[in-house]
């Protein structure tokens, strides 16, 4: 395992060495278990009922896994998939194993109550440092919350470089990523240690083969605990958004002025 040293007060992993003396990069990819995006959401008595929902890996996390595997293929090293949750989350870790990650780690403590983003990111940072990571990949946002706060939140706590929503990545003289920019895109060099979130872009997620599936079935999930600060945000209740009003239909050209007015004053599209 890599050791941790501090540069200018920031924690940085000291990489292990391969047999030939080359540095091994410790890569962590964050994955999350979320309801299937096609699932029908039901609210019962002020709370979302997820009892009949199918659970899957958050789709954007698949692009993060692909970026992490590309990093390993380009520079060597090891990829560890990390999630936070109960034993129900082991399935998505093994899905990541079937695609090609090396190690599986789940962090959880049964004493934890509901956690907010602040406490979750604090826990992730603690384990990321324990794993000796030099670079962390994650999806641009979780499919259930859509907050997109994990990448900048973890990077801020670690004091590492970060960049969000990358659509491509290359490893020539360091990490070079493509990210969206108003009116186009930008190619940016990112120094390690870094936290990088991934969008779809040109990433083509690889499919598990038979060997990968068999390895995933036998794979062991390492379970760790960590120190979780008390949550500062609590959920009072859940509710579905209001139903959209019925549409209005106009047939004749004489209605053009009224249609234009509604598009401007009600729809706010012109």
Residue pairs with C-beta under 8 A, 6 or more apart in sequence:
1 16
1 131
1 132
2 13
2 14
2 15
2 16
2 26
2 131
2 132
2 134
3 13
3 14
3 132
4 11
4 12
4 13
4 14
4 129
4 132
5 11
5 12
5 13
5 14
6 12
9 159
10 158
10 159
10 160
10 193
11 129
11 158
11 159
12 134
12 193
13 26
13 129
13 132
13 133
13 134
13 193
14 132
15 23
15 24
15 25
15 26
15 132
15 134
16 23
16 24
16 26
16 132
17 23
17 24
18 24
18 76
22 76
24 76
24 77
24 78
25 71
25 72
25 75
25 76
25 77
25 78
25 134
25 135
25 192
26 77
26 78
26 80
26 131
26 132
26 133
26 134
26 135
27 68
27 71
27 72
27 77
27 78
27 79
27 80
27 133
27 134
27 135
27 136
27 137
28 68
28 79
28 80
28 81
28 82
28 128
28 131
28 133
28 135
28 136
28 137
29 61
29 64
29 65
29 67
29 68
29 79
29 80
29 81
29 82
29 96
29 101
29 136
29 137
29 138
30 61
30 64
30 82
30 83
30 124
30 136
30 137
30 138
30 139
30 150
31 57
31 58
31 61
31 64
31 65
31 81
31 82
31 83
31 92
31 93
31 96
32 57
32 58
32 61
32 83
32 84
32 85
32 92
32 139
32 142
32 144
33 55
33 56
33 57
33 58
33 83
33 85
33 88
33 89
33 91
33 92
34 55
34 56
34 57
34 58
34 142
34 143
34 144
35 41
35 50
35 53
35 54
35 55
35 56
35 143
35 144
36 53
36 54
36 55
36 56
37 56
37 59
37 143
39 53
39 54
41 48
41 53
41 240
42 48
42 49
42 52
43 49
43 238
43 239
43 240
46 237
46 238
46 239
47 237
47 238
48 238
55 88
55 91
55 92
56 92
57 92
57 95
57 96
58 139
58 142
58 143
58 144
59 139
59 143
60 139
60 140
60 141
60 142
60 143
60 197
60 198
60 199
60 200
61 138
61 139
62 99
62 139
62 205
63 139
63 198
63 199
63 200
63 201
63 203
63 205
64 137
64 138
64 139
64 196
64 197
64 198
65 79
65 81
65 96
65 99
65 100
65 101
65 137
65 205
66 198
66 203
66 204
66 205
66 206
67 137
67 166
67 169
67 196
67 198
67 203
68 79
68 101
68 137
69 79
69 99
69 100
69 101
69 206
70 169
70 171
71 77
71 79
71 135
71 137
71 169
71 171
71 175
72 78
72 79
72 102
74 171
75 171
78 102
78 103
79 100
79 101
79 102
79 103
80 101
80 102
80 103
80 104
80 105
80 131
80 133
81 93
81 96
81 97
81 101
81 103
81 104
81 105
82 105
82 106
82 107
82 124
82 127
82 128
82 131
83 89
83 92
83 93
83 105
83 106
83 107
84 106
84 107
84 108
84 120
84 123
84 124
85 106
85 108
86 108
86 110
87 106
87 108
89 106
89 108
90 104
90 106
90 221
93 104
93 105
93 106
93 219
93 221
94 104
94 216
94 217
94 219
94 221
95 208
95 216
96 104
97 104
97 212
97 215
97 216
97 219
98 208
98 212
98 213
98 215
98 216
99 205
99 206
99 207
99 208
99 212
100 206
100 212
103 222
104 219
104 220
104 221
104 222
105 127
105 131
105 221
105 222
105 223
105 224
106 221
106 222
106 223
106 224
107 123
107 124
107 127
107 223
107 224
107 225
107 226
108 223
108 225
109 225
109 226
109 228
112 228
113 231
114 231
114 234
114 235
115 123
115 228
115 231
116 231
116 232
116 233
116 234
117 147
117 149
117 150
117 153
117 233
118 153
118 229
118 231
118 232
118 233
119 228
119 229
119 230
119 231
119 232
120 150
120 228
121 149
121 150
121 153
121 154
121 157
122 157
122 227
122 228
122 229
123 226
123 227
123 228
124 150
124 154
125 154
125 157
125 158
126 226
126 227
127 224
127 226
128 136
128 154
128 158
129 158
130 224
133 193
134 192
134 193
135 175
135 192
135 193
135 194
135 195
135 196
136 154
136 160
136 194
136 195
136 196
137 196
137 197
137 198
138 150
138 151
138 154
138 195
138 196
138 197
138 198
139 197
139 198
140 148
140 151
140 164
140 165
140 197
140 198
140 199
141 147
141 148
141 197
142 150
148 164
148 197
150 197
151 162
151 164
151 195
151 196
151 197
152 162
152 164
152 195
154 162
154 195
155 161
155 162
155 194
155 195
156 162
158 193
158 195
160 193
160 194
160 195
161 190
161 191
161 192
161 193
161 194
161 195
162 194
162 195
162 196
162 197
163 177
163 179
163 188
163 190
163 194
163 196
163 197
164 179
164 196
164 197
165 179
165 180
165 197
165 198
165 199
166 177
166 178
166 179
166 196
166 197
166 198
166 199
166 201
167 178
167 179
167 180
167 185
167 198
167 199
167 200
167 201
167 202
167 203
168 177
168 178
168 201
168 202
168 203
169 175
169 176
169 177
169 178
169 196
170 176
170 177
174 189
174 190
174 191
174 192
175 189
175 190
175 191
175 192
175 194
175 196
176 187
176 188
176 189
176 190
177 187
177 188
177 190
177 196
178 185
178 186
178 187
178 188
178 201
179 185
179 186
179 188
180 186
180 199
190 196
208 216
248 262
250 258
250 259
260 270
263 269
263 270
264 270
